[in-house]
């Protein structure tokens, strides 16, 4: 059994999820949490890692632009640590949405990874 090492970027995270055969479970977890937060998203099992990365980034970008309070609720439901979000530079919305998308993916990946170690 390997120990948990937090991925440093989205590409590494998605690669790790595929390598561990947990990518499908990651998609399920993302769908579940977004729907629970009333921000419906549906990544079918056929979604490629690249598509996931792009579409999640776009979804977060739209939330930042138009539904900020809903974004905060989503981050709370997913359990993204508030201090992690506060450390981000919000001057560039595109960059910020990419960073938040990574925080979301990283937290969802931790849930999936740990659940499959029990």
N, C-alpha and C positions, 0 to 999 in steps of 0.2 A: 504494500500500500504506500503510495507516494504521499508526501506531506504537502500542505497547502502553501503555495507561493503565489502571492498576489500578482496578477499580470500587470505589466507596466503600460500597455496600450491596448486598444481595441483589437488590432490584428493578432497580437499575441494571445489575447483572451479567446478569441474565436477559434484560433488554431488549436489551443489547448482543449477547448470544448469538443472539437471534432476528434482530436487525438484520443480523448477519454471516452468517446462515444456517448457524450452527454449533450451534444448540440440540440437534438430534438427536445430534450428535457428543458434546456435553456429557453427555447422558443415557447414551450408550454408555460413556463414560469413567467416570462415576459407578458404573454397574452393574458394570463390569469391576473397578474397584478394591475395591468393597465385597465382591464375590464372592471376589476374591483374598485378602482379609483374613478370609475365612470369616464374614462378616456379610452373608449373602445379601440382596440388595435387587433389585427388578426394576421399573424405571420403563419402562413401554412407551412407544413413540414417541408415543402419543396423550396422554401426561401433559402437562397444561398447566403453564406456569411457576408458577402459584399452587399447584397440587397438589404440584409438586416441592418448593417452598419449605416447605409445611406438612408433608408426609410426611418430608422430610429432617430437619426440626426435630424431629418426633416420634421418629424413629429415633435421633437423637443424644441426645435427652432420655432415652430408655429405656436407651441404653448408659451414660450418666452414672449413672443410678439403679441399674442392675442388673449391668452388665458393664463396669466401669471399665477393667480391664486390656485388654479387647478393644477399647475405644475408643482407648486409647493405641496399641495395635498398628495399628488402622485409620489413625490420624493419621500414624504412622510410614510405613505403606505408601503413603499418599496423598502423603506428603512435606510435611505442614503443619509449618512451622518451630516447634520447641518453644518458642522465646522468644515467639512470637506467642500461644501458648496460656497461657504463664506470666503474660502481661500482663493476662489477663482477670480480672474480678472474679467469684469463684466463690460469692458469698453468695446469689445467686438462681439456682437451677438452671434455671428456665425461660429466663431471660435468658442464662445461660451457654450453654445448648444452642443458642439462636438464634445467638449469636456464634460458636460452634464450627461450626455448620452453614454460616455465611458463610465462615469460613476454609477449610472443606472445598470449598465451591463455588468460591471464589476460586482455590484451588490447581488444582482440576480444570479450571477455565476457562483458566488460564494454560497448562496442558498442551495443551489443544485449540487454543487460539489460536496458540501458537507452532508446533505441528505443522502447522497450515494455512498458515503463512507460509514454510515451507521449500520 
